[in-house]
Amino acid sequence: MNNNVIYGINGPVVTVKNADSFEMMEMVHVGKQNLVGEVIGITDRLTTIQVYEETTGLKPGDPVTGTGAPMNVLLGPGILDNIFDGIERPLKEIEKQSGAFISRGASVSSLDPDRLWTVTMKVKPGDRLEGGQIYATLPETPIIEHRLMLHPDLSGVVKEVKPDGEYRLFDVIAVIEDDLGNRHELTLCQKWPIRTSRPVRQRLTPSIPLITGQRIMDTLFPIAKGGTAAIPGGFGTGKTMNQHQLAKWCDADIIIYVGCGERGNEMSQVLEEFSELIDPKSNRPMTDRTSLIANTSNMPVAAREASIYTGITLAEYYRDMGYHVAMMADSTSRWAEALREISGRLEEMPAEEGFPAYLPSRLAEFYERGGRANVLSGGEGSVTLIGAVSPQGSDFSEPVTQNTKRFTRVFWALDKALAYARHYPAINWINSYSEYFNDLDPWFRENLGDDFVEYRNAVSALLQEESSLMEIVKLIGSDVLPDDQKLVIETARAIRVGFLQQNAFHAEDTYVPLEKQKLMMKVILHLHEKAKEVVAQGIPISKIIALGLFDKLTKMKYDIPNNRLDMFDDIIRETDEKIGKLLQ
């Protein structure tokens, strides 16, 4: 008999008096509609529960029932090509039941229990299984094989195995006996608490780049597989569009996209785009390797806080199968605002800008779950975390951006001025940075040669030099600069327009392989060196500009197809010829 009833309600926060049967972080059902909640505070008098659904209509005296387990998600086949809310309820299924709006207390299995999956068994009776090892596989989508792994907390000897064939989600396909003689039935799924990270065998250094095909990201500010990155930027600077580009083109096997507190129309755009997109690697729909978690700004605020953990748990699950996963969190600022709102309801002491004092530790907890590792199933997997941050008024000194900076190693700072000038991606090359150079440079040297790193350093130096020269130009104009400094400004313009600016709607420019990125830098720097020789001879820079070579460099991204890299030799030949004539 359940004697626990609601004592007080304050938005998503519900209190229960004199309850001694609940545990900290336990998942509970609140009210007659069985709304999903989680215990977040216990004293000798009051138990505090945060409810993940709208609490309208709840009243004191309504029942509260414990489940005896922490807030968890169901992990198994059917996660990919699906869209969930912040607590892993499948929105497509809920729509069939309740129409366009989610009814409260909607109770639907996260994964389809009736769908048949073609299972291939990987074990036989007598085999010993350790936690995390694979006991069966099945094709989840045409391009992703789902590997069923033993729960990390279990181990034992296989006693029974069903034959290969078609099974449903909760069908028993094997039985193991642990060292204490207890028998455990193995199905196609398992549960995992969202606030607990899944274990790995060994964490590895992030020494392989996540190749995105976006020049400014791959060349100037690279991110490693298993790395962490922040994309901060004000309204309209292109955070969401950058994450779409990364989701489409980065060389991760699986994409988990969490729309956390974003506008509903943006999320619907993601859904429409992803369903139409063809994955360039497999020529299959992009959704075959994508899972979306939609928790829009008009959904309950507490579920927004949970959506980030749901997303990272799904990402870790696929990492444990040996896949490289990229998780996009859009945006962590909305998630921090949810923390702030709940903290206010709990009457906690606010810290900077009203955010709770534990904001940094929560951000650290989240980003620490990224990484590349040797996984329990054997092999290697990674979770790369890319979080968008939406500082109000593009103020990067606010708490969420500053604390995110502490726990991420790549900072792609979006610039309002660049966005308004139609320069995309609007990543400011002066304010951005990557801390992965030492880890990744050996890979770049091995796969692209030493000159790739040298070209990148030279391009960065030219951009830095241009930045300081522009300060002088603003004060006294460009006419007073000597010709060698005018040349730096001209070359930097070619780098900015011809290399850093990229057109997502152009077939050749939306994704650029690393070899082409290297050759683009090579021809720009080649022209710069040749032009330096001309300027040193006292020939005015206007004559070099009149040759039209700089204009040609700004258009090469469109003129040279990704599969015709030999055309860069023609540009170098033409440069040598024209500059040679000038010197004569």
FIKE-890875 format. One record per residue (C-alpha): residue in one letter; x, y, z. Coordinates in pm, whole numbers, padded with zeros to 5 digits. Last residue first. Layout:
resn a&px X&py Y&pz Z
...
//
This chain:
resn q&px 06210&py 04043&pz -06622
resn l&px 06067&py 04028&pz -06268
resn l&px 05715&py 04091&pz -06399
resn k&px 05755&py 03815&pz -06663
resn g&px 05862&py 03569&pz -06392
resn i&px 05558&py 03665&pz -06178
resn k&px 05331&py 03575&pz -06471
resn e&px 05507&py 03245&pz -06550
resn d&px 05554&py 03130&pz -06190
resn t&px 05190&py 03202&pz -06102
resn e&px 05066&py 03021&pz -06415
resn r&px 05276&py 02715&pz -06327
resn i&px 05145&py 02718&pz -05966
resn i&px 04785&py 02750&pz -06089
resn d&px 04838&py 02463&pz -06338
resn d&px 04984&py 02244&pz -06060
resn f&px 04660&py 02302&pz -05863
resn m&px 04473&py 02138&pz -06153
resn d&px 04624&py 01800&pz -06053
resn l&px 04371&py 01799&pz -05765
resn r&px 04094&py 01697&pz -06003
resn n&px 03869&py 01480&pz -05778
resn n&px 03765&py 01761&pz -05540
resn p&px 03676&py 01982&pz -05838
resn i&px 03889&py 02294&pz -05897
resn d&px 03691&py 02602&pz -06005
resn y&px 03474&py 02636&pz -05692
resn k&px 03747&py 02638&pz -05425
resn m&px 03977&py 02805&pz -05682
resn k&px 03769&py 03126&pz -05679
resn t&px 03963&py 03325&pz -05416
resn l&px 04290&py 03204&pz -05566
resn k&px 04199&py 03339&pz -05913
resn d&px 04134&py 03681&pz -05764
resn f&px 04484&py 03678&pz -05612
resn l&px 04633&py 03587&pz -05952
resn g&px 04458&py 03873&pz -06138
resn l&px 04788&py 04011&pz -06280
resn a&px 04676&py 04361&pz -06172
resn i&px 04737&py 04263&pz -05806
resn i&px 05106&py 04207&pz -05887
resn k&px 05129&py 04547&pz -06063
resn s&px 04957&py 04720&pz -05769
resn i&px 05228&py 04574&pz -05541
resn p&px 05484&py 04822&pz -05678
resn i&px 05813&py 04673&pz -05813
resn g&px 06096&py 04759&pz -05570
resn q&px 06284&py 04432&pz -05625
resn a&px 06178&py 04319&pz -05275
resn v&px 05815&py 04359&pz -05387
resn v&px 05875&py 04105&pz -05667
resn e&px 06044&py 03854&pz -05433
resn k&px 05757&py 03891&pz -05185
resn a&px 05512&py 03821&pz -05470
resn k&px 05679&py 03482&pz -05525
resn e&px 05652&py 03395&pz -05153
resn h&px 05286&py 03503&pz -05136
resn l&px 05199&py 03316&pz -05458
resn h&px 05346&py 02996&pz -05311
resn l&px 05162&py 03057&pz -04982
resn i&px 04826&py 03071&pz -05162
resn v&px 04918&py 02769&pz -05381
resn k&px 05020&py 02555&pz -05079
resn m&px 04719&py 02649&pz -04866
resn m&px 04484&py 02525&pz -05138
resn l&px 04702&py 02214&pz -05179
resn k&px 04662&py 02124&pz -04810
resn q&px 04284&py 02173&pz -04815
resn k&px 04269&py 01954&pz -05129
resn e&px 04451&py 01672&pz -04949
resn l&px 04225&py 01714&pz -04643
resn p&px 03907&py 01646&pz -04841
resn v&px 03662&py 01939&pz -04887
resn y&px 03290&py 01905&pz -04807
resn t&px 03036&py 02180&pz -04890
resn d&px 03273&py 02326&pz -05151
resn e&px 03237&py 02096&pz -05450
resn a&px 02855&py 02067&pz -05445
resn h&px 02800&py 02431&pz -05346
resn f&px 02526&py 02490&pz -05085
resn a&px 02757&py 02471&pz -04781
resn n&px 02978&py 02748&pz -04923
resn q&px 03305&py 02793&pz -04735
resn q&px 03498&py 03101&pz -04622
resn l&px 03831&py 03007&pz -04466
resn f&px 04016&py 02930&pz -04792
resn g&px 03939&py 03168&pz -05077
resn v&px 03779&py 03456&pz -04888
resn r&px 03992&py 03457&pz -04572
resn i&px 04312&py 03315&pz -04723
resn a&px 04290&py 03546&pz -05028
resn r&px 04228&py 03840&pz -04792
resn a&px 04532&py 03732&pz -04588
resn t&px 04740&py 03741&pz -04908
resn e&px 04628&py 04099&pz -04982
resn i&px 04689&py 04215&pz -04622
resn v&px 05037&py 04056&pz -04620
resn l&px 05111&py 04219&pz -04958
resn k&px 05016&py 04561&pz -04819
resn q&px 05274&py 04495&pz -04545
resn d&px 05545&py 04427&pz -04807
resn d&px 05430&py 04735&pz -05002
resn p&px 05486&py 04983&pz -04717
resn l&px 05172&py 05103&pz -04535
resn v&px 05073&py 05470&pz -04577
resn d&px 04791&py 05397&pz -04821
resn s&px 04615&py 05154&pz -04583
resn g&px 04439&py 05415&pz -04367
resn i&px 04559&py 05599&pz -04055
resn l&px 04369&py 05459&pz -03757
resn k&px 04176&py 05166&pz -03901
resn v&px 04480&py 05070&pz -04111
resn i&px 04694&py 05052&pz -03795
resn e&px 04452&py 04807&pz -03628
resn m&px 04431&py 04622&pz -03960
resn l&px 04806&py 04557&pz -03938
resn s&px 04759&py 04368&pz -03607
resn s&px 04494&py 04140&pz -03760
resn e&px 04694&py 04094&pz -04081
resn e&px 04989&py 03964&pz -03879
resn q&px 04768&py 03713&pz -03700
resn l&px 04621&py 03596&pz -04032
resn l&px 04971&py 03563&pz -04183
resn a&px 05095&py 03362&pz -03881
resn s&px 04797&py 03125&pz -03901
resn v&px 04863&py 03064&pz -04274
resn a&px 05232&py 02994&pz -04202
resn n&px 05148&py 02752&pz -03920
resn r&px 04900&py 02569&pz -04142
resn y&px 05152&py 02547&pz -04427
resn e&px 05415&py 02403&pz -04192
resn v&px 05172&py 02143&pz -04055
resn f&px 05077&py 02031&pz -04407
resn d&px 05445&py 02040&pz -04514
resn d&px 05537&py 01759&pz -04278
resn g&px 05340&py 01508&pz -04487
resn l&px 04967&py 01443&pz -04521
resn n&px 04918&py 01104&pz -04352
resn e&px 05223&py 01077&pz -04125
resn r&px 05263&py 01450&pz -04059
resn f&px 04889&py 01491&pz -03992
resn w&px 04886&py 01193&pz -03754
resn p&px 05198&py 01321&pz -03566
resn d&px 05029&py 01667&pz -03551
resn l&px 04718&py 01532&pz -03374
resn d&px 04821&py 01511&pz -03007
resn n&px 05041&py 01823&pz -03003
resn f&px 04782&py 02018&pz -03208
resn y&px 04487&py 01917&pz -02985
resn e&px 04454&py 02240&pz -02783
resn s&px 04243&py 02413&pz -03047
resn y&px 04177&py 02787&pz -03057
resn s&px 03925&py 03052&pz -03160
resn n&px 03947&py 03425&pz -03084
resn i&px 04169&py 03522&pz -03381
resn w&px 04021&py 03287&pz -03642
resn n&px 03664&py 03405&pz -03574
resn i&px 03435&py 03125&pz -03687
resn a&px 03151&py 03261&pz -03906
resn p&px 03139&py 02942&pz -04116
resn y&px 03040&py 03127&pz -04322
resn h&px 03121&py 03490&pz -04415
resn r&px 02790&py 03657&pz -04503
resn a&px 02911&py 03995&pz -04367
resn y&px 02642&py 03962&pz -04096
resn a&px 02795&py 03628&pz -03995
resn l&px 03146&py 03776&pz -03988
resn a&px 03033&py 04068&pz -03768
resn k&px 02844&py 03832&pz -03533
resn d&px 03151&py 03618&pz -03473
resn l&px 03141&py 03251&pz -03380
resn a&px 03415&py 03127&pz -03147
resn w&px 03518&py 02767&pz -03228
resn f&px 03683&py 02671&pz -02898
resn v&px 03848&py 02330&pz -02889
resn r&px 03981&py 02174&pz -02567
resn t&px 03660&py 02172&pz -02365
resn f&px 03635&py 02171&pz -01983
resn r&px 03751&py 02520&pz -01885
resn k&px 03597&py 02685&pz -02192
resn t&px 03258&py 02546&pz -02087
resn n&px 03299&py 02738&pz -01760
resn q&px 03361&py 03066&pz -01941
resn t&px 03079&py 03012&pz -02192
resn v&px 02825&py 02916&pz -01921
resn p&px 02936&py 03195&pz -01682
resn e&px 02918&py 03502&pz -01913
resn s&px 03247&py 03643&pz -02047
resn f&px 03168&py 03536&pz -02405
resn d&px 02902&py 03810&pz -02438
resn s&px 02738&py 03744&pz -02776
resn g&px 02431&py 03941&pz -02655
resn q&px 02321&py 03648&pz -02442
resn p&px 02568&py 03360&pz -02466
resn s&px 02432&py 03071&pz -02673
resn v&px 02669&py 02776&pz -02630
resn a&px 02679&py 02488&pz -02878
resn g&px 02830&py 02164&pz -02750
resn i&px 03036&py 01922&pz -02962
resn l&px 03118&py 01601&pz -02777
resn t&px 03317&py 01327&pz -02951
resn v&px 03243&py 00979&pz -02815
resn s&px 03495&py 00713&pz -02911
resn g&px 03532&py 00344&pz -02982
resn e&px 03810&py 00086&pz -02999
resn g&px 03823&py -00290&pz -03023
resn g&px 03709&py -00543&pz -02767
resn s&px 03358&py -00560&pz -02616
resn l&px 03485&py -00388&pz -02300
resn v&px 03597&py -00080&pz -02494
resn n&px 03947&py 00051&pz -02566
resn a&px 03880&py 00422&pz -02538
resn r&px 03840&py 00760&pz -02704
resn g&px 03677&py 01034&pz -02499
resn g&px 03356&py 01211&pz -02398
resn r&px 03206&py 01147&pz -02054
resn e&px 03426&py 01420&pz -01904
resn y&px 03223&py 01677&pz -02099
resn f&px 02907&py 01604&pz -01897
resn e&px 03060&py 01584&pz -01550
resn a&px 03261&py 01901&pz -01620
resn l&px 02942&py 02087&pz -01715
resn r&px 02774&py 01963&pz -01395
resn s&px 03080&py 02062&pz -01187
resn p&px 03085&py 02411&pz -01338
resn l&px 02709&py 02467&pz -01277
resn y&px 02730&py 02357&pz -00909
resn a&px 02702&py 02713&pz -00772
resn p&px 02360&py 02747&pz -00934
resn f&px 02318&py 03010&pz -01208
resn g&px 02173&py 03342&pz -01090
resn e&px 02418&py 03555&pz -01290
resn e&px 02708&py 03424&pz -01075
resn a&px 02597&py 03210&pz -00780
resn p&px 02243&py 03153&pz -00652
resn m&px 02175&py 03008&pz -00304
resn e&px 01921&py 02730&pz -00348
resn e&px 01549&py 02806&pz -00317
resn l&px 01454&py 02471&pz -00479
resn r&px 01245&py 02662&pz -00732
resn g&px 01548&py 02880&pz -00810
resn s&px 01767&py 02572&pz -00864
resn i&px 01504&py 02438&pz -01103
resn e&px 01520&py 02759&pz -01307
resn r&px 01900&py 02776&pz -01302
resn l&px 01939&py 02412&pz -01407
resn a&px 01696&py 02476&pz -01695
resn e&px 01902&py 02782&pz -01791
resn a&px 02213&py 02560&pz -01793
resn w&px 02038&py 02328&pz -02043
resn r&px 01943&py 02627&pz -02255
resn s&px 02310&py 02731&pz -02250
resn t&px 02415&py 02375&pz -02343
resn s&px 02253&py 02419&pz -02684
resn d&px 02236&py 02232&pz -02912
resn a&px 02434&py 01928&pz -02794
resn m&px 02587&py 01743&pz -03091
resn m&px 02716&py 01394&pz -03015
resn a&px 02969&py 01229&pz -03245
resn v&px 03010&py 00852&pz -03217
resn h&px 03302&py 00635&pz -03331
resn y&px 03179&py 00276&pz -03309
resn g&px 03323&py -00019&pz -03114
resn m&px 03002&py -00158&pz -02960
resn d&px 03087&py 00034&pz -02640
resn r&px 03082&py 00359&pz -02841
resn y&px 02723&py 00275&pz -02937
resn y&px 02621&py 00260&pz -02570
resn e&px 02831&py 00569&pz -02486
resn a&px 02633&py 00776&pz -02740
resn l&px 02298&py 00656&pz -02600
resn t&px 02416&py 00754&pz -02250
resn i&px 02538&py 01093&pz -02380
resn g&px 02197&py 01170&pz -02527
resn t&px 02000&py 01070&pz -02217
resn y&px 02235&py 01281&pz -02005
resn i&px 02180&py 01589&pz -02223
resn s&px 01802&py 01528&pz -02227
resn a&px 01776&py 01522&pz -01845
resn e&px 01807&py 01901&pz -01798
resn r&px 01561&py 01957&pz -02080
resn a&px 01326&py 01713&pz -01908
resn a&px 01320&py 01954&pz -01612
resn v&px 01206&py 02247&pz -01830
resn p&px 00892&py 02084&pz -01963
resn m&px 00863&py 02132&pz -02343
resn n&px 00820&py 02481&pz -02492
resn s&px 01196&py 02527&pz -02552
resn t&px 01223&py 02207&pz -02753
resn n&px 01349&py 01874&pz -02626
resn a&px 01415&py 01674&pz -02937
resn i&px 01656&py 01384&pz -02909
resn l&px 01757&py 01267&pz -03254
resn s&px 01929&py 00941&pz -03351
resn t&px 02139&py 00921&pz -03665
resn r&px 02303&py 00638&pz -03860
resn d&px 02019&py 00534&pz -04091
resn t&px 01878&py 00890&pz -04061
resn m&px 02134&py 01007&pz -04319
resn p&px 01945&py 00821&pz -04593
resn r&px 02171&py 00573&pz -04778
resn n&px 02442&py 00661&pz -05030
resn s&px 02690&py 00491&pz -04792
resn k&px 02967&py 00748&pz -04741
resn p&px 02784&py 01059&pz -04867
resn d&px 02484&py 00996&pz -04636
resn i&px 02181&py 01114&pz -04834
resn l&px 01987&py 01392&pz -04671
resn e&px 01608&py 01407&pz -04702
resn s&px 01529&py 01265&pz -04356
resn f&px 01808&py 01473&pz -04201
resn e&px 01675&py 01794&pz -04353
resn e&px 01315&py 01741&pz -04241
resn l&px 01414&py 01645&pz -03887
resn v&px 01664&py 01930&pz -03853
resn q&px 01403&py 02176&pz -03984
resn s&px 01154&py 02042&pz -03728
resn m&px 01415&py 02110&pz -03459
resn e&px 01463&py 02467&pz -03578
resn n&px 01085&py 02524&pz -03589
resn g&px 01056&py 02401&pz -03229
resn r&px 01307&py 02654&pz -03097
resn e&px 01597&py 02500&pz -02905
resn g&px 01575&py 02389&pz -02542
resn c&px 01807&py 02093&pz -02596
resn g&px 01812&py 01967&pz -02953
resn v&px 02030&py 01660&pz -02893
resn y&px 02181&py 01507&pz -03210
resn i&px 02341&py 01163&pz -03171
resn i&px 02545&py 01088&pz -03485
resn i&px 02696&py 00746&pz -03564
resn d&px 03000&py 00631&pz -03762
resn a&px 03193&py 00957&pz -03719
resn d&px 03367&py 01092&pz -04031
resn c&px 03220&py 01442&pz -04008
resn w&px 03000&py 01541&pz -04305
resn k&px 02632&py 01560&pz -04219
resn a&px 02654&py 01599&pz -03840
resn l&px 02932&py 01856&pz -03878
resn q&px 02732&py 02056&pz -04132
resn h&px 02422&py 02041&pz -03909
resn q&px 02635&py 02153&pz -03612
resn n&px 02758&py 02450&pz -03810
resn m&px 02398&py 02536&pz -03908
resn t&px 02290&py 02522&pz -03543
resn k&px 02565&py 02756&pz -03427
resn g&px 02519&py 02994&pz -03725
resn t&px 02575&py 03348&pz -03597
resn g&px 02203&py 03429&pz -03580
resn f&px 02178&py 03478&pz -03203
resn g&px 02516&py 03501&pz -03035
resn g&px 02795&py 03248&pz -03062
resn p&px 02973&py 02972&pz -02875
resn i&px 03069&py 02647&pz -03052
resn a&px 03238&py 02435&pz -02783
resn a&px 03451&py 02129&pz -02855
resn t&px 03539&py 01805&pz -02680
resn g&px 03756&py 01526&pz -02817
resn g&px 03687&py 01153&pz -02856
resn k&px 03795&py 01170&pz -03219
resn a&px 04021&py 01475&pz -03220
resn i&px 03924&py 01832&pz -03307
resn p&px 04114&py 02055&pz -03548
resn f&px 04134&py 02436&pz -03522
resn l&px 04332&py 02572&pz -03820
resn t&px 04318&py 02283&pz -04069
resn d&px 04017&py 02064&pz -04002
resn m&px 03793&py 02330&pz -03847
resn i&px 03874&py 02619&pz -04084
resn r&px 03853&py 02384&pz -04383
resn q&px 03521&py 02213&pz -04309
resn g&px 03552&py 01856&pz -04443
resn t&px 03480&py 01731&pz -04091
resn i&px 03767&py 01492&pz -04018
resn l&px 03766&py 01390&pz -03651
resn p&px 04140&py 01378&pz -03595
resn i&px 04319&py 01072&pz -03451
resn s&px 04547&py 01115&pz -03143
resn p&px 04296&py 01158&pz -02858
resn t&px 04494&py 00968&pz -02591
resn l&px 04327&py 00641&pz -02495
resn r&px 04105&py 00544&pz -02201
resn q&px 04126&py 00178&pz -02102
resn r&px 03872&py -00102&pz -02047
resn v&px 03561&py 00115&pz -02054
resn p&px 03278&py 00172&pz -01802
resn r&px 02944&py 00339&pz -01883
resn s&px 02895&py 00683&pz -01727
resn t&px 02626&py 00711&pz -01458
resn r&px 02368&py 00990&pz -01478
resn i&px 02155&py 00812&pz -01740
resn p&px 02104&py 00490&pz -01543
resn w&px 02128&py 00193&pz -01788
resn k&px 01870&py -00060&pz -01901
resn q&px 01931&py -00357&pz -02130
resn c&px 01799&py -00482&pz -02464
resn l&px 01788&py -00777&pz -02707
resn t&px 01725&py -01028&pz -02425
resn l&px 01962&py -01216&pz -02194
resn e&px 01815&py -01415&pz -01902
resn h&px 02027&py -01430&pz -01588
resn r&px 02077&py -01745&pz -01374
resn n&px 02223&py -01715&pz -01024
resn g&px 02491&py -01975&pz -00936
resn l&px 02712&py -01734&pz -00740
resn d&px 02970&py -01724&pz -01023
resn d&px 02704&py -01611&pz -01273
resn e&px 02487&py -01838&pz -01486
resn i&px 02399&py -01721&pz -01837
resn v&px 02079&py -01761&pz -02039
resn a&px 02038&py -01677&pz -02408
resn i&px 01782&py -01544&pz -02660
resn v&px 01507&py -01433&pz -02419
resn d&px 01252&py -01226&pz -02614
resn f&px 01214&py -00866&pz -02487
resn l&px 01301&py -00686&pz -02813
resn r&px 01144&py -00935&pz -03052
resn y&px 01324&py -01222&pz -03223
resn e&px 01389&py -01349&pz -03576
resn g&px 01642&py -01628&pz -03622
resn d&px 01974&py -01773&pz -03508
resn p&px 01919&py -02061&pz -03261
resn k&px 01857&py -01991&pz -02889
resn v&px 02147&py -02027&pz -02648
resn e&px 02139&py -02184&pz -02301
resn k&px 02399&py -02213&pz -02025
resn v&px 02651&py -01938&pz -02106
resn v&px 02899&py -01902&pz -01818
resn g&px 02921&py -01582&pz -01611
resn s&px 02962&py -01207&pz -01602
resn l&px 02730&py -00916&pz -01523
resn d&px 02789&py -00552&pz -01417
resn p&px 02882&py -00439&pz -01772
resn h&px 02548&py -00571&pz -01910
resn l&px 02635&py -00829&pz -02178
resn m&px 02654&py -00671&pz -02522
resn l&px 02420&py -00696&pz -02820
resn r&px 02598&py -00559&pz -03125
resn h&px 02386&py -00357&pz -03367
resn e&px 02529&py -00356&pz -03721
resn i&px 02489&py -00016&pz -03884
resn i&px 02460&py 00039&pz -04262
resn p&px 02128&py -00125&pz -04359
resn t&px 01980&py -00028&pz -04019
resn e&px 01975&py -00229&pz -03696
resn p&px 02132&py -00537&pz -03861
resn l&px 02165&py -00789&pz -03577
resn t&px 02447&py -00915&pz -03355
resn a&px 02471&py -01156&pz -03060
resn y&px 02673&py -01228&pz -02742
resn i&px 02912&py -00930&pz -02745
resn q&px 03126&py -00870&pz -02434
resn g&px 03048&py -00576&pz -02206
resn g&px 03071&py -00771&pz -01879
resn e&px 03257&py -01102&pz -01919
resn l&px 03117&py -01408&pz -02093
resn r&px 03241&py -01764&pz -02049
resn d&px 03141&py -02005&pz -02324
resn g&px 02986&py -02338&pz -02211
resn p&px 02677&py -02309&pz -02431
resn k&px 02755&py -02121&pz -02756
resn v&px 02820&py -01753&pz -02830
resn k&px 02793&py -01516&pz -03131
resn m&px 02420&py -01556&pz -03209
resn t&px 02288&py -01392&pz -03527
resn v&px 01957&py -01207&pz -03473
resn t&px 01716&py -01092&pz -03745
resn w&px 01499&py -00839&pz -03558
resn l&px 01119&py -00855&pz -03530
resn r&px 00934&py -00540&pz -03420
resn d&px 00681&py -00596&pz -03141
resn p&px 00862&py -00426&pz -02849
resn d&px 00929&py -00098&pz -03041
resn l&px 01184&py 00098&pz -02834
resn s&px 01108&py 00363&pz -02570
resn s&px 00799&py 00168&pz -02460
resn v&px 00505&py 00409&pz -02443
resn s&px 00350&py 00559&pz -02132
resn a&px 00214&py 00906&pz -02195
resn g&px 00192&py 01056&pz -01845
resn r&px 00099&py 01389&pz -01997
resn s&px -00032&py 01392&pz -02354
resn i&px 00223&py 01493&pz -02615
resn f&px 00069&py 01729&pz -02869
resn a&px 00040&py 01653&pz -03243
resn g&px -00184&py 01351&pz -03198
resn s&px -00219&py 01147&pz -02878
resn q&px -00156&py 00783&pz -02964
resn k&px 00005&py 00802&pz -03310
resn e&px 00200&py 01110&pz -03194
resn i&px 00332&py 00912&pz -02895
resn e&px 00475&py 00653&pz -03135
resn k&px 00656&py 00916&pz -03345
resn l&px 00778&py 01094&pz -03030
resn p&px 00956&py 00790&pz -02885
resn r&px 00998&py 00856&pz -02509
resn e&px 01365&py 00871&pz -02422
resn i&px 01350&py 01112&pz -02126
resn g&px 01438&py 01428&pz -02322
resn d&px 01203&py 01345&pz -02613
resn f&px 01290&py 01080&pz -02869
resn i&px 01335&py 01064&pz -03247
resn n&px 01424&py 00744&pz -03430
resn d&px 01640&py 00636&pz -03724
resn l&px 01880&py 00482&pz -03470
resn i&px 01748&py 00380&pz -03127
resn g&px 01564&py 00078&pz -03271
resn p&px 01798&py -00193&pz -03142
resn g&px 01872&py -00181&pz -02768
resn l&px 01922&py 00052&pz -02472
resn l&px 01630&py 00141&pz -02245
resn v&px 01696&py 00454&pz -02041
resn n&px 01735&py 00506&pz -01668
resn m&px 01635&py 00730&pz -01377
resn p&px 01745&py 00525&pz -01076
resn a&px 01562&py 00210&pz -00960
resn g&px 01324&py 00126&pz -00673
resn t&px 01025&py 00235&pz -00881
resn g&px 00873&py 00471&pz -00622
resn t&px 00507&py 00576&pz -00623
resn v&px 00373&py 00924&pz -00542
resn p&px -00002&py 00959&pz -00481
resn d&px -00205&py 01283&pz -00507
resn g&px -00273&py 01437&pz -00165
resn p&px -00166&py 01785&pz -00260
resn k&px -00268&py 01866&pz -00618
resn l&px -00144&py 01796&pz -00971
resn g&px -00347&py 01966&pz -01245
resn t&px -00054&py 02134&pz -01422
resn t&px 00269&py 01947&pz -01343
resn e&px 00404&py 01941&pz -01701
resn e&px 00650&py 01653&pz -01734
resn y&px 00999&py 01569&pz -01608
resn v&px 00909&py 01607&pz -01240
resn q&px 01184&py 01695&pz -00990
resn i&px 01121&py 01535&pz -00653
resn t&px 01208&py 01666&pz -00307
resn t&px 01160&py 01439&pz -00002
resn l&px 01074&py 01627&pz 00318
resn r&px 01096&py 01566&pz 00694
resn d&px 01420&py 01378&pz 00770
resn t&px 01572&py 01533&pz 00457
resn i&px 01593&py 01396&pz 00101
resn g&px 01671&py 01580&pz -00225
resn i&px 01677&py 01505&pz -00598
resn v&px 01424&py 01221&pz -00628
resn e&px 01333&py 01184&pz -00998
resn g&px 01000&py 01222&pz -01177
resn v&px 00790&py 01062&pz -01453
resn l&px 00419&py 01151&pz -01443
resn n&px 00202&py 00856&pz -01340
resn q&px -00129&py 01013&pz -01445
resn k&px -00275&py 00974&pz -01094
resn g&px 00008&py 01177&pz -00945
resn v&px 00385&py 01124&pz -00956
resn h&px 00577&py 00817&pz -01070
resn v&px 00928&py 00784&pz -00927
resn m&px 01286&py 00737&pz -01052
resn e&px 01534&py 00719&pz -00763
resn m&px 01814&py 00979&pz -00759
resn m&px 01838&py 00957&pz -00374
resn e&px 01632&py 00669&pz -00236
resn f&px 01265&py 00673&pz -00138
resn s&px 01094&py 00466&pz 00137
resn d&px 01132&py 00714&pz 00424
resn a&px 00857&py 00958&pz 00331
resn n&px 00763&py 01207&pz 00604
resn k&px 00633&py 01473&pz 00365
resn v&px 00652&py 01462&pz -00017
resn t&px 00768&py 01764&pz -00219
resn v&px 00718&py 01842&pz -00590
resn v&px 00941&py 02059&pz -00809
resn p&px 00834&py 02106&pz -01174
resn g&px 00648&py 02428&pz -01088
resn n&px 00631&py 02451&pz -00709
resn i&px 00410&py 02174&pz -00566
resn g&px 00371&py 02076&pz -00198
resn y&px 00269&py 01774&pz 00013
resn i&px 00220&py 01508&pz -00254
resn v&px 00135&py 01163&pz -00118
resn n&px 00332&py 00861&pz 00002
resn n&px 00107&py 00601&pz 00165
resn n&px 00147&py 00336&pz -00107
resn m&px 00000&py 00000&pz 00000
//
